[in-house]
C-alpha cells in the first residue's frame, strides 16, 4: 500500500510508516514458516517432525502489536 499511496501530508509520518512497515515485514518473515507449514497448510512432515517453526518471544509479539497499532493510527 505504501508504494502506491501517500497517506499523510507530513513527510515525518510517511518516513515513520515506512520504518514500521519494514519492522512488520521483518516480523512476518520470522513467523511465516509456522503460518505456511502448520497453520495454513497443515504440512504433515512439519507436524510430525515437531520442530518449532517461526517462534517469537513474548517481547517480539508485544513489539509487533505496538508497531501495528502505531502504523494504523498514522494511516
PQR file with spaces between the fields and no chain letter, atoms N, CA, C, O and H, PARSE charges and radii, in Angstrom:
ATOM       1  N    UNK     1       0.818   -1.193    0.000 -0.4000 1.5000
ATOM       2  CA   UNK     1       0.000    0.000    0.000 -0.0000 2.0000
ATOM       3  C    UNK     1       0.861    1.256    0.000  0.5500 1.7000
ATOM       4  O    UNK     1       0.553    2.233   -0.682 -0.5500 1.4000
ATOM       5  N    UNK     2       1.932    1.218    0.765 -0.4000 1.5000
ATOM       6  CA   UNK     2       2.748    2.426    0.882 -0.0000 2.0000
ATOM       7  C    UNK     2       3.430    2.795   -0.425  0.5500 1.7000
ATOM       8  O    UNK     2       3.805    3.950   -0.624 -0.5500 1.4000
ATOM       9  H    UNK     2       2.182    0.424    1.319  0.4000 1.0000
ATOM      10  N    UNK     3       3.592    1.833   -1.310 -0.4000 1.5000
ATOM      11  CA   UNK     3       4.231    2.103   -2.596 -0.0000 2.0000
ATOM      12  C    UNK     3       3.312    2.857   -3.542  0.5500 1.7000
ATOM      13  O    UNK     3       3.784    3.507   -4.475 -0.5500 1.4000
ATOM      14  H    UNK     3       3.287    0.894   -1.149  0.4000 1.0000
ATOM      15  N    UNK     4       2.016    2.780   -3.316 -0.4000 1.5000
ATOM      16  CA   UNK     4       1.055    3.332   -4.273 -0.0000 2.0000
ATOM      17  C    UNK     4       0.285    4.548   -3.769  0.5500 1.7000
ATOM      18  O    UNK     4      -0.322    5.265   -4.564 -0.5500 1.4000
ATOM      19  H    UNK     4       1.633    2.252   -2.558  0.4000 1.0000
ATOM      20  N    UNK     5       0.303    4.790   -2.461 -0.4000 1.5000
ATOM      21  CA   UNK     5      -0.483    5.881   -1.906 -0.0000 2.0000
ATOM      22  C    UNK     5       0.346    6.712   -0.947  0.5500 1.7000
ATOM      23  O    UNK     5       1.239    6.201   -0.272 -0.5500 1.4000
ATOM      24  H    UNK     5       0.796    4.208   -1.815  0.4000 1.0000
ATOM      25  N    UNK     6       0.041    7.986   -0.897 -0.4000 1.5000
ATOM      26  CA   UNK     6       0.630    8.887    0.075 -0.0000 2.0000
ATOM      27  C    UNK     6      -0.434    9.111    1.142  0.5500 1.7000
ATOM      28  O    UNK     6      -1.418    9.812    0.905 -0.5500 1.4000
ATOM      29  H    UNK     6      -0.685    8.401   -1.445  0.4000 1.0000
ATOM      30  N    UNK     7      -0.237    8.516    2.313 -0.4000 1.5000
ATOM      31  CA   UNK     7      -1.275    8.536    3.337 -0.0000 2.0000
ATOM      32  C    UNK     7      -1.218    9.752    4.245  0.5500 1.7000
ATOM      33  O    UNK     7      -2.163   10.004    4.994 -0.5500 1.4000
ATOM      34  H    UNK     7       0.563    7.946    2.505  0.4000 1.0000
ATOM      35  N    UNK     8      -0.161   10.491    4.198 -0.4000 1.5000
ATOM      36  CA   UNK     8      -0.040   11.610    5.111 -0.0000 2.0000
ATOM      37  C    UNK     8       0.641   12.779    4.415  0.5500 1.7000
ATOM      38  O    UNK     8       1.534   12.596    3.588 -0.5500 1.4000
ATOM      39  H    UNK     8       0.606   10.287    3.590  0.4000 1.0000
ATOM      40  N    UNK     9       0.208   13.963    4.760 -0.4000 1.5000
ATOM      41  CA   UNK     9       0.845   15.159    4.217 -0.0000 2.0000
ATOM      42  C    UNK     9       2.162   15.439    4.930  0.5500 1.7000
ATOM      43  O    UNK     9       2.984   16.207    4.430 -0.5500 1.4000
ATOM      44  H    UNK     9      -0.518   14.111    5.431  0.4000 1.0000
ATOM      45  N    UNK    10       2.369   14.835    6.074 -0.4000 1.5000
ATOM      46  CA   UNK    10       3.571   15.056    6.871 -0.0000 2.0000
ATOM      47  C    UNK    10       4.664   14.073    6.442  0.5500 1.7000
ATOM      48  O    UNK    10       4.493   12.863    6.585 -0.5500 1.4000
ATOM      49  H    UNK    10       1.702   14.211    6.481  0.4000 1.0000
ATOM      50  N    UNK    11       5.784   14.580    5.918 -0.4000 1.5000
ATOM      51  CA   UNK    11       6.873   13.689    5.495 -0.0000 2.0000
ATOM      52  C    UNK    11       7.411   12.821    6.633  0.5500 1.7000
ATOM      53  O    UNK    11       7.853   11.696    6.398 -0.5500 1.4000
ATOM      54  H    UNK    11       5.923   15.564    5.802  0.4000 1.0000
ATOM      55  N    UNK    12       7.377   13.334    7.861 -0.4000 1.5000
ATOM      56  CA   UNK    12       7.848   12.540    9.001 -0.0000 2.0000
ATOM      57  C    UNK    12       6.940   11.334    9.219  0.5500 1.7000
ATOM      58  O    UNK    12       7.417   10.248    9.548 -0.5500 1.4000
ATOM      59  H    UNK    12       7.018   14.248    8.053  0.4000 1.0000
ATOM      60  N    UNK    13       5.630   11.523    9.035 -0.4000 1.5000
ATOM      61  CA   UNK    13       4.693   10.404    9.159 -0.0000 2.0000
ATOM      62  C    UNK    13       4.961    9.360    8.074  0.5500 1.7000
ATOM      63  O    UNK    13       4.947    8.158    8.341 -0.5500 1.4000
ATOM      64  H    UNK    13       5.243   12.405    8.767  0.4000 1.0000
ATOM      65  N    UNK    14       5.204    9.825    6.861 -0.4000 1.5000
ATOM      66  CA   UNK    14       5.487    8.885    5.772 -0.0000 2.0000
ATOM      67  C    UNK    14       6.756    8.089    6.046  0.5500 1.7000
ATOM      68  O    UNK    14       6.815    6.891    5.771 -0.5500 1.4000
ATOM      69  H    UNK    14       5.216   10.801    6.644  0.4000 1.0000
ATOM      70  N    UNK    15       7.761    8.751    6.582 -0.4000 1.5000
ATOM      71  CA   UNK    15       9.012    8.062    6.916 -0.0000 2.0000
ATOM      72  C    UNK    15       8.764    7.048    8.031  0.5500 1.7000
ATOM      73  O    UNK    15       9.274    5.929    7.982 -0.5500 1.4000
ATOM      74  H    UNK    15       7.713    9.724    6.805  0.4000 1.0000
ATOM      75  N    UNK    16       7.979    7.440    9.038 -0.4000 1.5000
ATOM      76  CA   UNK    16       7.681    6.518   10.144 -0.0000 2.0000
ATOM      77  C    UNK    16       6.851    5.339    9.639  0.5500 1.7000
ATOM      78  O    UNK    16       7.080    4.208   10.068 -0.5500 1.4000
ATOM      79  H    UNK    16       7.565    8.349    9.078  0.4000 1.0000
ATOM      80  N    UNK    17       5.909    5.572    8.753 -0.4000 1.5000
ATOM      81  CA   UNK    17       5.136    4.467    8.173 -0.0000 2.0000
ATOM      82  C    UNK    17       6.059    3.467    7.482  0.5500 1.7000
ATOM      83  O    UNK    17       5.879    2.256    7.611 -0.5500 1.4000
ATOM      84  H    UNK    17       5.723    6.491    8.405  0.4000 1.0000
ATOM      85  N    UNK    18       7.043    3.976    6.750 -0.4000 1.5000
ATOM      86  CA   UNK    18       7.990    3.105    6.069 -0.0000 2.0000
ATOM      87  C    UNK    18       8.790    2.282    7.080  0.5500 1.7000
ATOM      88  O    UNK    18       8.985    1.082    6.888 -0.5500 1.4000
ATOM      89  H    UNK    18       7.189    4.960    6.645  0.4000 1.0000
ATOM      90  N    UNK    19       9.251    2.923    8.154 -0.4000 1.5000
ATOM      91  CA   UNK    19      10.001    2.208    9.189 -0.0000 2.0000
ATOM      92  C    UNK    19       9.143    1.114    9.823  0.5500 1.7000
ATOM      93  O    UNK    19       9.592   -0.019    9.995 -0.5500 1.4000
ATOM      94  H    UNK    19       9.093    3.898    8.310  0.4000 1.0000
ATOM      95  N    UNK    20       7.914    1.463   10.164 -0.4000 1.5000
ATOM      96  CA   UNK    20       7.015    0.493   10.784 -0.0000 2.0000
ATOM      97  C    UNK    20       6.709   -0.650    9.827  0.5500 1.7000
ATOM      98  O    UNK    20       6.678   -1.810   10.239 -0.5500 1.4000
ATOM      99  H    UNK    20       7.549    2.384   10.024  0.4000 1.0000
ATOM     100  N    UNK    21       6.482   -0.337    8.559 -0.4000 1.5000
ATOM     101  CA   UNK    21       6.207   -1.381    7.568 -0.0000 2.0000
ATOM     102  C    UNK    21       7.388   -2.335    7.470  0.5500 1.7000
ATOM     103  O    UNK    21       7.196   -3.547    7.377 -0.5500 1.4000
ATOM     104  H    UNK    21       6.507    0.605    8.225  0.4000 1.0000
ATOM     105  N    UNK    22       8.599   -1.808    7.489 -0.4000 1.5000
ATOM     106  CA   UNK    22       9.790   -2.659    7.440 -0.0000 2.0000
ATOM     107  C    UNK    22       9.862   -3.572    8.658  0.5500 1.7000
ATOM     108  O    UNK    22      10.195   -4.751    8.537 -0.5500 1.4000
ATOM     109  H    UNK    22       8.756   -0.823    7.564  0.4000 1.0000
ATOM     110  N    UNK    23       9.548   -3.025    9.837 -0.4000 1.5000
ATOM     111  CA   UNK    23       9.563   -3.834   11.055 -0.0000 2.0000
ATOM     112  C    UNK    23       8.481   -4.913   11.011  0.5500 1.7000
ATOM     113  O    UNK    23       8.724   -6.054   11.404 -0.5500 1.4000
ATOM     114  H    UNK    23       9.277   -2.068    9.936  0.4000 1.0000
ATOM     115  N    UNK    24       7.290   -4.551   10.536 -0.4000 1.5000
ATOM     116  CA   UNK    24       6.198   -5.520   10.441 -0.0000 2.0000
ATOM     117  C    UNK    24       6.537   -6.633    9.450  0.5500 1.7000
ATOM     118  O    UNK    24       6.233   -7.800    9.699 -0.5500 1.4000
ATOM     119  H    UNK    24       7.093   -3.624   10.217  0.4000 1.0000
ATOM     120  N    UNK    25       7.164   -6.278    8.329 -0.4000 1.5000
ATOM     121  CA   UNK    25       7.562   -7.290    7.347 -0.0000 2.0000
ATOM     122  C    UNK    25       8.653   -8.193    7.914  0.5500 1.7000
ATOM     123  O    UNK    25       8.668   -9.394    7.644 -0.5500 1.4000
ATOM     124  H    UNK    25       7.411   -5.330    8.126  0.4000 1.0000
ATOM     125  N    UNK    26       9.556   -7.626    8.691 -0.4000 1.5000
ATOM     126  CA   UNK    26      10.599   -8.431    9.333 -0.0000 2.0000
ATOM     127  C    UNK    26      10.002   -9.458   10.282  0.5500 1.7000
ATOM     128  O    UNK    26      10.438  -10.608   10.316 -0.5500 1.4000
ATOM     129  H    UNK    26       9.544   -6.651    8.911  0.4000 1.0000
ATOM     130  N    UNK    27       9.005   -9.041   11.052 -0.4000 1.5000
ATOM     131  CA   UNK    27       8.336   -9.969   11.966 -0.0000 2.0000
ATOM     132  C    UNK    27       7.587  -11.036   11.180  0.5500 1.7000
ATOM     133  O    UNK    27       7.578  -12.206   11.562 -0.5500 1.4000
ATOM     134  H    UNK    27       8.650   -8.106   11.025  0.4000 1.0000
ATOM     135  N    UNK    28       6.968  -10.636   10.096 -0.4000 1.5000
ATOM     136  CA   UNK    28       6.250  -11.597    9.262 -0.0000 2.0000
ATOM     137  C    UNK    28       7.187  -12.693    8.759  0.5500 1.7000
ATOM     138  O    UNK    28       6.839  -13.873    8.764 -0.5500 1.4000
ATOM     139  H    UNK    28       6.976   -9.685    9.786  0.4000 1.0000
ATOM     140  N    UNK    29       8.378  -12.286    8.326 -0.4000 1.5000
ATOM     141  CA   UNK    29       9.349  -13.280    7.858 -0.0000 2.0000
ATOM     142  C    UNK    29       9.697  -14.271    8.959  0.5500 1.7000
ATOM     143  O    UNK    29       9.938  -15.448    8.693 -0.5500 1.4000
ATOM     144  H    UNK    29       8.661  -11.327    8.322  0.4000 1.0000
ATOM     145  N    UNK    30       9.720  -13.790   10.189 -0.4000 1.5000
ATOM     146  CA   UNK    30      10.063  -14.642   11.323 -0.0000 2.0000
ATOM     147  C    UNK    30       8.982  -15.689   11.594  0.5500 1.7000
ATOM     148  O    UNK    30       9.300  -16.839   11.898 -0.5500 1.4000
ATOM     149  H    UNK    30       9.523  -12.833   10.406  0.4000 1.0000
ATOM     150  N    UNK    31       7.720  -15.306   11.488 -0.4000 1.5000
ATOM     151  CA   UNK    31       6.634  -16.231   11.824 -0.0000 2.0000
ATOM     152  C    UNK    31       6.048  -16.940   10.600  0.5500 1.7000
ATOM     153  O    UNK    31       5.207  -17.826   10.751 -0.5500 1.4000
ATOM     154  H    UNK    31       7.461  -14.372   11.241  0.4000 1.0000
ATOM     155  N    UNK    32       6.472  -16.569    9.406 -0.4000 1.5000
ATOM     156  CA   UNK    32       5.925  -17.166    8.180 -0.0000 2.0000
ATOM     157  C    UNK    32       6.094  -18.677    8.112  0.5500 1.7000
ATOM     158  O    UNK    32       5.171  -19.350    7.654 -0.5500 1.4000
ATOM     159  H    UNK    32       7.155  -15.849    9.283  0.4000 1.0000
ATOM     160  N    UNK    33       7.228  -19.260    8.543 -0.4000 1.5000
ATOM     161  CA   UNK    33       7.333  -20.721    8.458 -0.0000 2.0000
ATOM     162  C    UNK    33       6.222  -21.442    9.224  0.5500 1.7000
ATOM     163  O    UNK    33       5.686  -22.438    8.739 -0.5500 1.4000
ATOM     164  H    UNK    33       7.978  -18.713    8.916  0.4000 1.0000
ATOM     165  N    UNK    34       5.879  -20.957   10.396 -0.4000 1.5000
ATOM     166  CA   UNK    34       4.796  -21.580   11.157 -0.0000 2.0000
ATOM     167  C    UNK    34       3.467  -21.393   10.444  0.5500 1.7000
ATOM     168  O    UNK    34       2.665  -22.324   10.369 -0.5500 1.4000
ATOM     169  H    UNK    34       6.315  -20.148   10.790  0.4000 1.0000
ATOM     170  N    UNK    35       3.232  -20.211    9.926 -0.4000 1.5000
ATOM     171  CA   UNK    35       1.999  -19.950    9.201 -0.0000 2.0000
ATOM     172  C    UNK    35       1.883  -20.833    7.975  0.5500 1.7000
ATOM     173  O    UNK    35       0.825  -21.403    7.711 -0.5500 1.4000
ATOM     174  H    UNK    35       3.884  -19.455    9.987  0.4000 1.0000
ATOM     175  N    UNK    36       2.959  -20.947    7.233 -0.4000 1.5000
ATOM     176  CA   UNK    36       2.925  -21.693    5.981 -0.0000 2.0000
ATOM     177  C    UNK    36       2.834  -23.194    6.192  0.5500 1.7000
ATOM     178  O    UNK    36       2.125  -23.877    5.453 -0.5500 1.4000
ATOM     179  H    UNK    36       3.819  -20.484    7.447  0.4000 1.0000
ATOM     180  N    UNK    37       3.529  -23.711    7.174 -0.4000 1.5000
ATOM     181  CA   UNK    37       3.602  -25.164    7.327 -0.0000 2.0000
ATOM     182  C    UNK    37       2.628  -25.738    8.344  0.5500 1.7000
ATOM     183  O    UNK    37       2.230  -26.897    8.224 -0.5500 1.4000
ATOM     184  H    UNK    37       4.105  -23.155    7.774  0.4000 1.0000
ATOM     185  N    UNK    38       2.240  -24.961    9.329 -0.4000 1.5000
ATOM     186  CA   UNK    38       1.392  -25.512   10.379 -0.0000 2.0000
ATOM     187  C    UNK    38      -0.022  -24.947   10.370  0.5500 1.7000
ATOM     188  O    UNK    38      -0.995  -25.700   10.390 -0.5500 1.4000
ATOM     189  H    UNK    38       2.563  -24.020    9.426  0.4000 1.0000
ATOM     190  N    UNK    39      -0.133  -23.652   10.340 -0.4000 1.5000
ATOM     191  CA   UNK    39      -1.450  -23.027   10.497 -0.0000 2.0000
ATOM     192  C    UNK    39      -2.262  -23.116    9.210  0.5500 1.7000
ATOM     193  O    UNK    39      -3.415  -23.545    9.243 -0.5500 1.4000
ATOM     194  H    UNK    39       0.658  -23.040   10.323  0.4000 1.0000
ATOM     195  N    UNK    40      -1.692  -22.723    8.090 -0.4000 1.5000
ATOM     196  CA   UNK    40      -2.455  -22.642    6.851 -0.0000 2.0000
ATOM     197  C    UNK    40      -2.578  -23.960    6.098  0.5500 1.7000
ATOM     198  O    UNK    40      -3.644  -24.296    5.583 -0.5500 1.4000
ATOM     199  H    UNK    40      -0.756  -22.374    8.063  0.4000 1.0000
ATOM     200  N    UNK    41      -1.493  -24.692    6.042 -0.4000 1.5000
ATOM     201  CA   UNK    41      -1.469  -25.838    5.145 -0.0000 2.0000
ATOM     202  C    UNK    41      -1.360  -27.197    5.828  0.5500 1.7000
ATOM     203  O    UNK    41      -1.424  -28.225    5.154 -0.5500 1.4000
ATOM     204  H    UNK    41      -0.627  -24.419    6.460  0.4000 1.0000
ATOM     205  N    UNK    42      -1.199  -27.226    7.133 -0.4000 1.5000
ATOM     206  CA   UNK    42      -1.067  -28.477    7.882 -0.0000 2.0000
ATOM     207  C    UNK    42      -0.082  -29.428    7.199  0.5500 1.7000
ATOM     208  O    UNK    42      -0.426  -30.562    6.865 -0.5500 1.4000
ATOM     209  H    UNK    42      -1.148  -26.390    7.681  0.4000 1.0000
ATOM     210  N    UNK    43       1.130  -28.953    7.000 -0.4000 1.5000
ATOM     211  CA   UNK    43       2.193  -29.730    6.368 -0.0000 2.0000
ATOM     212  C    UNK    43       2.513  -30.954    7.233  0.5500 1.7000
ATOM     213  O    UNK    43       3.047  -30.819    8.334 -0.5500 1.4000
ATOM     214  H    UNK    43       1.409  -28.031    7.272  0.4000 1.0000
ATOM     215  N    UNK    44       2.191  -32.120    6.739 -0.4000 1.5000
ATOM     216  CA   UNK    44       2.312  -33.368    7.512 -0.0000 2.0000
ATOM     217  C    UNK    44       3.723  -33.589    8.034  0.5500 1.7000
ATOM     218  O    UNK    44       3.905  -33.882    9.216 -0.5500 1.4000
ATOM     219  H    UNK    44       1.757  -32.230    5.845  0.4000 1.0000
ATOM     220  N    UNK    45       4.719  -33.454    7.175 -0.4000 1.5000
ATOM     221  CA   UNK    45       6.098  -33.716    7.611 -0.0000 2.0000
ATOM     222  C    UNK    45       6.546  -32.705    8.668  0.5500 1.7000
ATOM     223  O    UNK    45       7.271  -33.066    9.596 -0.5500 1.4000
ATOM     224  H    UNK    45       4.572  -33.216    6.215  0.4000 1.0000
ATOM     225  N    UNK    46       6.131  -31.460    8.541 -0.4000 1.5000
ATOM     226  CA   UNK    46       6.493  -30.449    9.542 -0.0000 2.0000
ATOM     227  C    UNK    46       5.829  -30.751   10.881  0.5500 1.7000
ATOM     228  O    UNK    46       6.439  -30.588   11.938 -0.5500 1.4000
ATOM     229  H    UNK    46       5.543  -31.167    7.788  0.4000 1.0000
ATOM     230  N    UNK    47       4.579  -31.192   10.825 -0.4000 1.5000
ATOM     231  CA   UNK    47       3.862  -31.519   12.059 -0.0000 2.0000
ATOM     232  C    UNK    47       4.494  -32.730   12.731  0.5500 1.7000
ATOM     233  O    UNK    47       4.712  -32.721   13.942 -0.5500 1.4000
ATOM     234  H    UNK    47       4.084  -31.325    9.967  0.4000 1.0000
ATOM     235  N    UNK    48       4.789  -33.772   11.960 -0.4000 1.5000
ATOM     236  CA   UNK    48       5.385  -34.978   12.529 -0.0000 2.0000
ATOM     237  C    UNK    48       6.788  -34.734   13.066  0.5500 1.7000
ATOM     238  O    UNK    48       7.194  -35.377   14.034 -0.5500 1.4000
ATOM     239  H    UNK    48       4.611  -33.779   10.976  0.4000 1.0000
ATOM     240  N    UNK    49       7.536  -33.821   12.460 -0.4000 1.5000
ATOM     241  CA   UNK    49       8.887  -33.516   12.929 -0.0000 2.0000
ATOM     242  C    UNK    49       8.845  -32.836   14.296  0.5500 1.7000
ATOM     243  O    UNK    49       9.769  -32.976   15.096 -0.5500 1.4000
ATOM     244  H    UNK    49       7.206  -33.298   11.674  0.4000 1.0000
ATOM     245  N    UNK    50       7.772  -32.103   14.552 -0.4000 1.5000
ATOM     246  CA   UNK    50       7.611  -31.463   15.852 -0.0000 2.0000
ATOM     247  C    UNK    50       8.578  -30.326   16.122  0.5500 1.7000
ATOM     248  O    UNK    50       8.687  -29.870   17.260 -0.5500 1.4000
ATOM     249  H    UNK    50       7.022  -31.989   13.901  0.4000 1.0000
ATOM     250  N    UNK    51       9.279  -29.861   15.105 -0.4000 1.5000
ATOM     251  CA   UNK    51      10.231  -28.768   15.287 -0.0000 2.0000
ATOM     252  C    UNK    51       9.495  -27.436   15.432  0.5500 1.7000
ATOM     253  O    UNK    51       8.435  -27.224   14.843 -0.5500 1.4000
ATOM     254  H    UNK    51       9.190  -30.232   14.181  0.4000 1.0000
ATOM     255  N    UNK    52      10.077  -26.562   16.219 -0.4000 1.5000
ATOM     256  CA   UNK    52       9.498  -25.225   16.371 -0.0000 2.0000
ATOM     257  C    UNK    52       9.732  -24.431   15.099  0.5500 1.7000
ATOM     258  O    UNK    52      10.857  -24.347   14.607 -0.5500 1.4000
ATOM     259  H    UNK    52      10.938  -26.735   16.697  0.4000 1.0000
ATOM     260  N    UNK    53       8.683  -23.860   14.580 -0.4000 1.5000
ATOM     261  CA   UNK    53       8.769  -23.044   13.372 -0.0000 2.0000
ATOM     262  C    UNK    53       8.254  -21.646   13.674  0.5500 1.7000
ATOM     263  O    UNK    53       7.172  -21.484   14.239 -0.5500 1.4000
ATOM     264  H    UNK    53       7.769  -23.928   14.980  0.4000 1.0000
ATOM     265  N    UNK    54       9.017  -20.656   13.303 -0.4000 1.5000
ATOM     266  CA   UNK    54       8.556  -19.284   13.433 -0.0000 2.0000
ATOM     267  C    UNK    54       8.335  -18.819   14.855  0.5500 1.7000
ATOM     268  O    UNK    54       7.441  -18.011   15.111 -0.5500 1.4000
ATOM     269  H    UNK    54       9.896  -20.787   12.844  0.4000 1.0000
ATOM     270  N    UNK    55       9.131  -19.314   15.782 -0.4000 1.5000
ATOM     271  CA   UNK    55       8.958  -18.915   17.175 -0.0000 2.0000
ATOM     272  C    UNK    55       9.279  -17.441   17.356  0.5500 1.7000
ATOM     273  O    UNK    55      10.216  -16.916   16.756 -0.5500 1.4000
ATOM     274  H    UNK    55       9.857  -19.971   15.575  0.4000 1.0000
ATOM     275  N    UNK    56       8.501  -16.796   18.177 -0.4000 1.5000
ATOM     276  CA   UNK    56       8.730  -15.393   18.530 -0.0000 2.0000
ATOM     277  C    UNK    56       8.545  -15.272   20.034  0.5500 1.7000
ATOM     278  O    UNK    56       7.665  -15.905   20.617 -0.5500 1.4000
ATOM     279  H    UNK    56       7.740  -17.223   18.664  0.4000 1.0000
ATOM     280  N    UNK    57       9.367  -14.467   20.643 -0.4000 1.5000
ATOM     281  CA   UNK    57       9.269  -14.273   22.089 -0.0000 2.0000
ATOM     282  C    UNK    57       8.065  -13.399   22.417  0.5500 1.7000
ATOM     283  O    UNK    57       7.559  -12.688   21.548 -0.5500 1.4000
ATOM     284  H    UNK    57      10.082  -13.952   20.170  0.4000 1.0000
ATOM     285  N    UNK    58       7.609  -13.446   23.651 -0.4000 1.5000
ATOM     286  CA   UNK    58       6.517  -12.552   24.038 -0.0000 2.0000
ATOM     287  C    UNK    58       6.867  -11.072   23.801  0.5500 1.7000
ATOM     288  O    UNK    58       5.999  -10.285   23.424 -0.5500 1.4000
ATOM     289  H    UNK    58       8.020  -14.023   24.357  0.4000 1.0000
ATOM     290  N    UNK    59       8.114  -10.702   24.018 -0.4000 1.5000
ATOM     291  CA   UNK    59       8.531   -9.316   23.772 -0.0000 2.0000
ATOM     292  C    UNK    59       8.421   -8.970   22.294  0.5500 1.7000
ATOM     293  O    UNK    59       8.011   -7.861   21.950 -0.5500 1.4000
ATOM     294  H    UNK    59       8.819  -11.342   24.324  0.4000 1.0000
ATOM     295  N    UNK    60       8.781   -9.900   21.416 -0.4000 1.5000
ATOM     296  CA   UNK    60       8.670   -9.663   19.974 -0.0000 2.0000
ATOM     297  C    UNK    60       7.201   -9.516   19.564  0.5500 1.7000
ATOM     298  O    UNK    60       6.877   -8.675   18.725 -0.5500 1.4000
ATOM     299  H    UNK    60       9.114  -10.801   21.695  0.4000 1.0000
ATOM     300  N    UNK    61       6.316  -10.319   20.145 -0.4000 1.5000
ATOM     301  CA   UNK    61       4.892  -10.189   19.855 -0.0000 2.0000
ATOM     302  C    UNK    61       4.356   -8.842   20.338  0.5500 1.7000
ATOM     303  O    UNK    61       3.590   -8.185   19.632 -0.5500 1.4000
ATOM     304  H    UNK    61       6.579  -11.002   20.827  0.4000 1.0000
ATOM     305  N    UNK    62       4.760   -8.432   21.544 -0.4000 1.5000
ATOM     306  CA   UNK    62       4.303   -7.132   22.055 -0.0000 2.0000
ATOM     307  C    UNK    62       4.766   -6.005   21.140  0.5500 1.7000
ATOM     308  O    UNK    62       4.003   -5.080   20.862 -0.5500 1.4000
ATOM     309  H    UNK    62       5.382   -8.965   22.117  0.4000 1.0000
ATOM     310  N    UNK    63       6.021   -6.074   20.663 -0.4000 1.5000
ATOM     311  CA   UNK    63       6.534   -5.051   19.760 -0.0000 2.0000
ATOM     312  C    UNK    63       5.760   -5.047   18.449  0.5500 1.7000
ATOM     313  O    UNK    63       5.450   -3.985   17.909 -0.5500 1.4000
ATOM     314  H    UNK    63       6.641   -6.826   20.888  0.4000 1.0000
ATOM     315  N    UNK    64       5.449   -6.240   17.937 -0.4000 1.5000
ATOM     316  CA   UNK    64       4.653   -6.344   16.707 -0.0000 2.0000
ATOM     317  C    UNK    64       3.315   -5.616   16.871  0.5500 1.7000
ATOM     318  O    UNK    64       2.929   -4.830   16.006 -0.5500 1.4000
ATOM     319  H    UNK    64       5.701   -7.103   18.376  0.4000 1.0000
ATOM     320  N    UNK    65       2.607   -5.874   17.976 -0.4000 1.5000
ATOM     321  CA   UNK    65       1.295   -5.255   18.177 -0.0000 2.0000
ATOM     322  C    UNK    65       1.417   -3.753   18.374  0.5500 1.7000
ATOM     323  O    UNK    65       0.552   -3.011   17.910 -0.5500 1.4000
ATOM     324  H    UNK    65       2.921   -6.513   18.679  0.4000 1.0000
ATOM     325  N    UNK    66       2.471   -3.274   19.053 -0.4000 1.5000
ATOM     326  CA   UNK    66       2.682   -1.829   19.190 -0.0000 2.0000
ATOM     327  C    UNK    66       2.951   -1.194   17.834  0.5500 1.7000
ATOM     328  O    UNK    66       2.399   -0.142   17.513 -0.5500 1.4000
ATOM     329  H    UNK    66       3.174   -3.878   19.430  0.4000 1.0000
ATOM     330  N    UNK    67       3.808   -1.841   17.032 -0.4000 1.5000
ATOM     331  CA   UNK    67       4.116   -1.318   15.698 -0.0000 2.0000
ATOM     332  C    UNK    67       2.862   -1.264   14.831  0.5500 1.7000
ATOM     333  O    UNK    67       2.620   -0.276   14.138 -0.5500 1.4000
ATOM     334  H    UNK    67       4.257   -2.696   17.293  0.4000 1.0000
ATOM     335  N    UNK    68       2.074   -2.320   14.873 -0.4000 1.5000
ATOM     336  CA   UNK    68       0.849   -2.362   14.075 -0.0000 2.0000
ATOM     337  C    UNK    68      -0.137   -1.281   14.530  0.5500 1.7000
ATOM     338  O    UNK    68      -0.764   -0.620   13.702 -0.5500 1.4000
ATOM     339  H    UNK    68       2.270   -3.123   15.436  0.4000 1.0000
ATOM     340  N    UNK    69      -0.268   -1.110   15.822 -0.4000 1.5000
ATOM     341  CA   UNK    69      -1.162   -0.076   16.343 -0.0000 2.0000
ATOM     342  C    UNK    69      -0.723    1.313   15.881  0.5500 1.7000
ATOM     343  O    UNK    69      -1.551    2.121   15.461 -0.5500 1.4000
ATOM     344  H    UNK    69       0.241   -1.647   16.495  0.4000 1.0000
ATOM     345  N    UNK    70       0.572    1.587   15.958 -0.4000 1.5000
ATOM     346  CA   UNK    70       1.068    2.895   15.536 -0.0000 2.0000
ATOM     347  C    UNK    70       0.890    3.086   14.027  0.5500 1.7000
ATOM     348  O    UNK    70       0.513    4.167   13.575 -0.5500 1.4000
ATOM     349  H    UNK    70       1.245    0.931   16.299  0.4000 1.0000
ATOM     350  N    UNK    71       1.162    2.040   13.257 -0.4000 1.5000
ATOM     351  CA   UNK    71       1.000    2.088   11.803 -0.0000 2.0000
ATOM     352  C    UNK    71      -0.424    2.459   11.425  0.5500 1.7000
ATOM     353  O    UNK    71      -0.643    3.356   10.610 -0.5500 1.4000
ATOM     354  H    UNK    71       1.468    1.162   13.624  0.4000 1.0000
ATOM     355  N    UNK    72      -1.387    1.771   12.014 -0.4000 1.5000
ATOM     356  CA   UNK    72      -2.802    2.029   11.714 -0.0000 2.0000
ATOM     357  C    UNK    72      -3.208    3.408   12.211  0.5500 1.7000
ATOM     358  O    UNK    72      -3.993    4.096   11.557 -0.5500 1.4000
ATOM     359  H    UNK    72      -1.210    1.042   12.675  0.4000 1.0000
ATOM     360  N    UNK    73      -2.693    3.812   13.338 -0.4000 1.5000
ATOM     361  CA   UNK    73      -3.013    5.129   13.882 -0.0000 2.0000
ATOM     362  C    UNK    73      -2.545    6.251   12.940  0.5500 1.7000
ATOM     363  O    UNK    73      -3.265    7.228   12.736 -0.5500 1.4000
ATOM     364  H    UNK    73      -2.056    3.253   13.870  0.4000 1.0000
ATOM     365  N    UNK    74      -1.369    6.113   12.380 -0.4000 1.5000
ATOM     366  CA   UNK    74      -0.873    7.126   11.450 -0.0000 2.0000
ATOM     367  C    UNK    74      -1.707    7.139   10.175  0.5500 1.7000
ATOM     368  O    UNK    74      -2.015    8.200    9.632 -0.5500 1.4000
ATOM     369  H    UNK    74      -0.784    5.319   12.546  0.4000 1.0000
ATOM     370  N    UNK    75      -2.072    5.941    9.700 -0.4000 1.5000
ATOM     371  CA   UNK    75      -2.904    5.888    8.490 -0.0000 2.0000
ATOM     372  C    UNK    75      -4.201    6.618    8.720  0.5500 1.7000
ATOM     373  O    UNK    75      -5.039    6.687    7.821 -0.5500 1.4000
ATOM     374  H    UNK    75      -1.822    5.079   10.141  0.4000 1.0000
